[in-house]
């Protein structure tokens, strides 16, 4: 069984120039947890997940405690001000852009299962030899693959 047999080809993606606010809107409207970042030619530039966004908008909590001089400093930023500060930041600034894990359409689904399990990813981009995004393959796709090809034959 090959990746091309189970991948989703209608890819929801974002451009490197999209803002955090833009990408959050896509994720909420489409009920997804991550998107590949693609340039105008469809070439993979990075990946951003809901976790990346949460880490980016997490308020800063700075504490300095110097017990020798009995000084304590505490400054905490609230969530709303941090979100406003980060809303218009280009998504590529927080996206993972190096060491991306991808698969090709000709890869065996066994490799996908191993990669998803090893790295705890929810989905992987499927790319060609020129790094153009052809699709994505997710945990759910792999569960359906196992159900349709293995469990159904056991019945």
C-alpha positions in Angstrom: 0.0 0.0 0.0 1.3 3.4 -1.0 0.9 6.9 0.4 -0.7 8.0 -2.9 -3.6 5.5 -2.2 -4.6 7.2 1.1 -3.3 10.8 1.0 -5.6 13.8 1.0 -5.0 15.9 -2.1 -7.1 18.9 -1.3 -4.5 20.6 0.9 -5.4 23.5 3.2 -2.3 25.6 3.3 -1.0 29.0 4.2 1.4 31.4 2.5 4.6 32.5 4.2 3.2 36.0 4.3 0.0 35.0 6.1 -0.2 36.3 9.7 -0.8 34.3 12.9 -4.3 35.8 12.9 -4.9 34.6 9.3 -3.8 31.0 10.1 -5.7 30.8 13.3 -8.9 31.8 11.3 -8.2 29.0 8.8 -7.6 26.4 11.5 -10.8 27.4 13.4 -13.0 27.5 10.3 -11.6 24.3 8.8 -11.4 22.5 12.2 -7.8 21.5 11.6 -4.7 21.5 13.9 -2.0 22.5 11.4 -1.1 23.6 7.9 1.8 23.4 5.6 3.3 26.7 4.6 3.7 26.9 0.8 5.0 29.5 -1.6 3.1 30.6 -4.7 4.6 27.7 -6.7 3.3 25.2 -4.1 6.7 24.5 -2.7 6.9 23.5 1.0 8.4 26.3 3.1 7.4 25.0 6.6 4.7 23.6 8.8 2.8 25.3 11.6 0.6 23.6 14.1 -1.9 24.7 16.8 0.8 24.0 19.3 3.3 26.3 17.6 0.7 29.1 17.7 -0.1 28.5 21.4 3.6 28.7 22.3 3.9 31.9 20.3 0.9 33.6 22.0 1.8 32.3 25.5 2.1 35.4 27.8 5.6 36.1 29.1 6.1 35.6 32.8 9.4 37.0 34.0 10.6 36.3 37.5 14.0 37.3 39.0 14.7 36.2 42.5 18.1 37.1 44.0 18.1 35.7 47.5 21.5 37.2 48.3 20.4 40.8 48.0 16.7 40.0 48.8 15.4 41.4 45.5 12.4 40.0 43.8 11.1 41.1 40.4 7.9 39.9 38.9 6.3 41.0 35.6 3.6 39.1 33.9 2.0 39.9 30.5 -1.7 39.0 30.1 -2.9 36.8 27.4 -5.0 39.4 25.5 -2.0 41.8 25.2 0.3 39.0 24.0 -2.3 37.9 21.4 -2.6 41.5 20.1 1.1 41.8 20.0 1.6 38.6 17.9 -1.6 38.7 15.7 0.1 40.3 12.7 3.4 38.4 12.9 4.1 36.5 9.7 3.4 32.8 10.3 6.7 31.8 8.8 8.4 33.3 11.8 7.0 30.7 14.1 6.6 27.8 11.7 9.0 24.8 11.7 11.2 25.4 8.6 14.2 23.1 9.1 14.3 19.3 9.5 10.8 18.9 8.1 9.6 15.3 8.0 7.8 14.5 4.8 6.9 11.5 2.7 6.5 10.9 -1.1 3.5 9.4 -2.9 5.4 6.2 -3.6 6.4 5.6 0.1 4.9 2.6 1.8 2.2 3.3 4.4 4.3 1.3 6.9 6.8 4.1 6.8 4.1 6.7 7.5 2.8 4.7 10.5 6.4 4.6 11.8 7.0 8.3 11.3 3.6 9.3 12.8 4.2 7.1 15.9 7.9 8.0 16.4 7.5 11.8 16.1 4.0 12.1 17.5 2.9 14.1 14.4 -0.8 14.4 13.5 -0.1 14.6 9.8 2.7 14.7 7.3 3.1 16.6 4.0 3.4 14.5 0.9 5.9 16.1 -1.5 7.4 15.4 -4.9 11.2 15.5 -5.7 11.0 19.3 -6.0 9.4 19.8 -2.6 6.0 20.7 -4.1 3.2 19.7 -1.8 1.0 17.1 -3.4 -1.1 16.2 -0.4 -1.1 15.3 3.3 -1.5 12.1 5.2 -2.8 12.0 8.7 -3.2 9.6 11.6 -6.9 9.4 10.7 -6.0 8.4 7.2 -3.8 5.6 8.6 -6.5 4.4 10.9 -8.9 4.2 7.9 -6.2 2.4 5.9 -5.8 -0.3 8.6 -9.6 -0.6 9.0 -10.2 -0.9 5.3 -7.3 -3.2 4.4 -6.7 -5.3 7.4 -9.7 -5.4 9.8 -12.3 -5.7 7.0 -10.5 -8.8 5.7 -10.6 -10.4 9.1 -14.4 -10.3 9.3 
